[in-house]
Amino acid sequence: MDWTWFLFRFDGRINRAKLWLSLLVIFGWMLFAVALMAGASRLLGGPAVAKLNLADIFAVLDPDTFRGLTRADLPSVAVHVVLTPVFAWVFAAGVIKRLHDRDKSGWWMVPFFVGPGLANQYAERLPGTILPTIMEGLTALLSLWGFIELYCLAGDRWTNRFGPSPLAKVGPSGRCGQQTPPRGAWDQHKELEFAPHVSSPAAGRSGNRQH
């Protein structure tokens, strides 16, 4: 598998299993980054506790996140600023290719992820009490819809406008979806073919006939 395409590019299609695999890759990278952040914070006299998640991409874009930071917070902030966009890019690449598998444009990421993420980041700053509640309910519905679309529903079985199905099998001819029986297997079509019987004169008779 082309890991550069799989993790960083937005063209083509992937199935549900590959999307889960991309999340496992991101999770592994996050664990490594959290360990580095905790060690660096400990060396600078801060708490050896760190966290990192994909929702931090919206916190990085919020100026209020950087107010009141101390010297011990610098390693964590640096890791967040550098690595969170990378994780978000890999996540977006997987999600967009999975949307293509569902025959949907990558712009569906906006209602499924970008909109709910921004709403969760700024919902507490909205005036009143009803509007934040409405926003939370709407974002919950959109997130559930996105989860079902991406992680539960199967993709198109055939080639769509974004490319061939990632589950299509490629035969020896190079064409997707064509299969040939394995060597030594019983071929029903060949068994049903009958060769016509061609009669021939018995041995020794053709040369003894007189004209």
C-alpha positions as CSV (number, residue, x, y, z in Angstrom):
1,M,0.0,0.0,0.0
2,D,1.1,3.5,-0.8
3,W,1.3,5.1,2.7
4,T,2.0,8.6,1.4
5,W,-1.2,8.5,-0.6
6,F,-3.1,6.7,2.2
7,L,-2.1,9.2,4.9
8,F,-1.6,12.5,3.2
9,R,-3.5,12.7,-0.1
10,F,-7.2,13.4,-0.8
11,D,-7.9,11.6,-4.1
12,G,-9.3,8.2,-4.5
13,R,-11.4,6.0,-2.1
14,I,-10.8,3.9,1.0
15,N,-13.2,1.5,2.8
16,R,-14.2,1.5,6.4
17,A,-11.4,-0.7,7.5
18,K,-8.8,1.6,6.0
19,L,-10.4,4.6,7.8
20,W,-10.2,2.8,11.1
21,L,-6.5,2.0,10.3
22,S,-5.8,5.7,9.7
23,L,-7.3,6.5,13.1
24,L,-5.0,3.9,14.7
25,V,-2.0,5.5,13.1
26,I,-3.0,8.9,14.4
27,F,-3.6,7.5,17.8
28,G,-0.2,5.9,17.9
29,W,1.4,9.2,16.9
30,M,-0.5,11.0,19.6
31,L,0.7,8.6,22.3
32,F,4.3,9.2,21.2
33,A,3.8,13.0,21.2
34,V,2.1,12.9,24.6
35,A,5.0,11.0,26.0
36,L,7.4,13.6,24.7
37,M,5.3,16.5,26.0
38,A,5.1,14.9,29.5
39,G,8.9,14.4,29.6
40,A,9.7,17.9,28.4
41,S,7.2,19.4,30.9
42,R,8.7,17.4,33.7
43,L,12.2,18.7,32.9
44,L,11.0,22.3,33.0
45,G,9.4,21.8,36.4
46,G,5.8,21.4,35.3
47,P,3.4,18.5,35.8
48,A,4.2,15.3,33.9
49,V,0.7,15.2,32.5
50,A,-0.2,16.0,28.9
51,K,-3.1,15.5,26.5
52,L,-3.6,15.7,22.8
53,N,-6.6,15.1,20.6
54,L,-8.0,16.1,17.2
55,A,-10.3,18.7,18.8
56,D,-7.2,20.7,19.7
57,I,-7.1,22.0,16.2
58,F,-9.9,24.4,17.0
59,A,-8.2,25.3,20.3
60,V,-5.1,26.2,18.4
61,L,-7.1,28.6,16.3
62,D,-8.6,30.3,19.4
63,P,-6.4,33.2,20.7
64,D,-7.8,32.7,24.2
65,T,-5.9,29.4,24.4
66,F,-2.6,31.2,24.6
67,R,-3.4,33.6,27.3
68,G,-1.9,33.1,30.8
69,L,0.6,30.5,29.6
70,T,3.7,29.8,31.8
71,R,7.2,28.6,30.9
72,A,6.2,25.1,31.7
73,D,3.4,25.2,29.2
74,L,5.8,26.1,26.3
75,P,6.6,22.4,25.3
76,S,3.0,21.5,25.2
77,V,2.0,24.6,23.2
78,A,4.9,24.0,20.7
79,V,3.8,20.3,20.2
80,H,0.2,21.4,19.8
81,V,1.0,24.1,17.2
82,V,3.3,21.8,15.2
83,L,1.6,18.4,15.4
84,T,-2.1,19.1,15.7
85,P,-2.3,20.4,12.1
86,V,-0.4,17.3,10.9
87,F,-2.9,15.0,12.7
88,A,-5.8,17.0,11.4
89,W,-4.4,16.7,7.8
90,V,-4.1,12.9,8.1
91,F,-7.5,12.7,9.6
92,A,-9.0,14.9,6.8
93,A,-7.2,12.8,4.1
94,G,-8.8,9.6,5.5
95,V,-12.2,11.1,5.9
96,I,-12.4,12.7,2.5
97,K,-11.3,9.5,0.8
98,R,-14.0,7.6,2.8
99,L,-16.6,10.3,1.7
100,H,-15.5,9.6,-1.9
101,D,-16.2,5.9,-1.2
102,R,-19.8,7.0,-0.2
103,D,-20.0,9.0,-3.5
104,K,-19.9,12.3,-1.5
105,S,-17.8,15.3,-1.9
106,G,-15.1,16.1,0.6
107,W,-16.9,19.3,1.5
108,W,-19.2,17.1,3.6
109,M,-16.4,17.4,6.2
110,V,-17.7,20.9,7.0
111,P,-21.1,19.8,8.4
112,F,-19.7,16.6,9.8
113,F,-16.6,17.9,11.6
114,V,-15.7,21.5,11.1
115,G,-19.0,22.9,12.0
116,P,-19.5,20.8,15.2
117,G,-15.9,21.5,16.2
118,L,-16.2,25.2,15.9
119,A,-19.5,25.2,17.7
120,N,-18.1,23.2,20.6
121,Q,-15.2,25.6,20.9
122,Y,-17.2,28.8,21.0
123,A,-20.6,27.6,22.3
124,E,-20.0,28.8,25.8
125,R,-19.4,32.4,24.5
126,L,-22.8,32.6,22.8
127,P,-25.3,34.9,24.6
128,G,-28.4,33.6,26.2
129,T,-29.2,30.1,27.4
130,I,-31.3,28.6,24.6
131,L,-28.9,29.3,21.7
132,P,-26.0,27.2,23.1
133,T,-28.4,24.3,23.8
134,I,-29.7,24.4,20.3
135,M,-26.2,24.5,18.9
136,E,-25.2,21.5,21.1
137,G,-28.2,19.5,19.9
138,L,-27.6,20.3,16.2
139,T,-23.9,19.5,16.4
140,A,-24.7,16.2,18.1
141,L,-27.0,15.2,15.3
142,L,-24.5,16.2,12.6
143,S,-21.7,14.3,14.4
144,L,-23.9,11.2,14.7
145,W,-24.8,11.4,11.0
146,G,-21.2,11.7,10.0
147,F,-20.2,8.7,12.2
148,I,-22.9,6.6,10.5
149,E,-21.9,7.7,7.0
150,L,-18.2,7.1,7.5
151,Y,-17.9,4.3,10.0
152,C,-21.1,2.2,9.5
153,L,-22.3,2.3,5.9
154,A,-20.7,0.5,3.1
155,G,-19.3,2.3,0.0
156,D,-20.4,2.1,-3.6
157,R,-19.7,-1.4,-5.0
158,W,-18.9,-0.1,-8.4
159,T,-16.8,2.7,-9.8
160,N,-18.1,6.1,-9.1
161,R,-17.0,9.6,-10.0
162,F,-14.1,9.4,-7.6
163,G,-12.6,6.1,-8.8
164,P,-13.0,2.3,-8.6
165,S,-14.2,0.6,-5.5
166,P,-11.4,-0.2,-3.0
167,L,-12.9,-3.7,-2.5
168,A,-12.8,-4.5,-6.2
169,K,-10.7,-7.5,-7.1
170,V,-8.2,-7.2,-9.9
171,G,-7.8,-10.2,-12.1
172,P,-4.8,-11.2,-14.3
173,S,-6.1,-9.1,-17.1
174,G,-5.8,-6.0,-14.9
175,R,-9.6,-5.3,-14.9
176,C,-11.3,-4.7,-11.6
177,G,-14.0,-7.1,-10.6
178,Q,-12.9,-10.0,-12.9
179,Q,-11.9,-13.2,-11.2
180,T,-10.5,-16.4,-12.6
181,P,-10.8,-19.8,-10.9
182,P,-7.6,-21.0,-9.1
183,R,-5.3,-23.4,-10.8
184,G,-6.5,-26.9,-10.4
185,A,-10.0,-25.9,-9.4
186,W,-13.0,-27.5,-11.1
187,D,-14.2,-25.3,-13.9
188,Q,-17.9,-25.9,-14.5
189,H,-17.9,-24.3,-17.9
190,K,-15.2,-26.5,-19.2
191,E,-17.0,-29.6,-17.9
192,L,-20.1,-28.7,-19.8
193,E,-18.3,-28.3,-23.1
194,F,-18.6,-31.4,-25.3
195,A,-16.3,-31.9,-28.3
196,P,-18.0,-33.5,-31.3
197,H,-17.0,-37.1,-32.1
198,V,-15.1,-37.5,-35.4
199,S,-15.3,-41.0,-36.8
200,S,-12.4,-42.5,-38.7
201,P,-12.0,-45.7,-40.7
202,A,-10.8,-48.7,-38.7
203,A,-7.1,-49.4,-38.9
204,G,-6.2,-51.7,-41.7
205,R,-9.4,-51.3,-43.7
206,S,-8.7,-48.1,-45.8
207,G,-5.7,-49.6,-47.5
208,N,-7.4,-53.0,-48.5
209,R,-10.4,-51.5,-50.3
210,Q,-10.5,-52.1,-54.1
211,H,-11.9,-49.6,-56.5
